[in-house]
């Protein structure tokens, strides 16, 4: 409750073109998405918000209606609005299928906006993986219900995707396009999970605060002929996404590295998902990432 009425809350810009109700909604939305107003928290009354922002009740009602439409708050007649429990999305990290396919399988519509797609100079480790610096860099922002969920940066070899355009990838699956148009099926690889703090760029893209904990998934994938196909890094909003790791008796494919709060996960194409000593490995993964997220939140 304190954040919504705190004196340090930014004031409204009454001389600009942005409507007052949209500004009020943006401020409250920021507190909710940064977990300063947690699920179940009661918002100040309409009268209190009118006083705090110096606006008419109609402005506050428009702002709250927008947040309710987005699913961020719940409103009942005669009762204060409360912060709604946010939908928790899940991603199976040792599958080569991408976020788009996994969400589609669970009935969730994932929106994709292409931010950039062009030739670029890759980092040394990326060039070493592909054996060439002739690469395309693809940057995308993924949304669910118009709320940002993940920012993705992908590197692809220039010579394997001739004629591929940015518009081909808007609201589309990269893996699906690679398979349908170029006969390239993503296969085995390795993914690494890391807890990181959002820098200024990531905070702006993901509509959160700088320093907010994010879950970063980085991976390298081969095609069906065991040739380097993609190198990707995805930054996810940690409060909206859960990484699932299947465990069963078999060979080891989860490798916690506790010293740097990262976990490497072998990736397959869906044919198998086996790990050695699964309980210990899974517990190590959960404990380390939870500890690192708690540390980052304490510093935010």
Secondary structure, DSSP 8 states (H G I E B T S, - for coil): -HHHH-TTS----SSSSS-HHHHHHHHHHHHHHTTSS-TT-B---HHHHHHHHT--HHHHHHHHHHHHHTTSEEEETTEEEEE-----EEEETTBSS-HHHHHHHTT--EEEEEEEEEEE---HHHHHHHT-S-EEEEEEEEEETTEEEEEEEEEEEGGGSTT--GGGGTTS-HHHHHHHHH------EEEEEEEEE--HHHHHHTTS-TT-EEEEEEEEEE-TTS-EEEEEEEEEETTTEEEE----SSS--EEEEGGGTEEEEEEBSSS----SSHHHHHHHHHHHHHHHHHHHHHH-
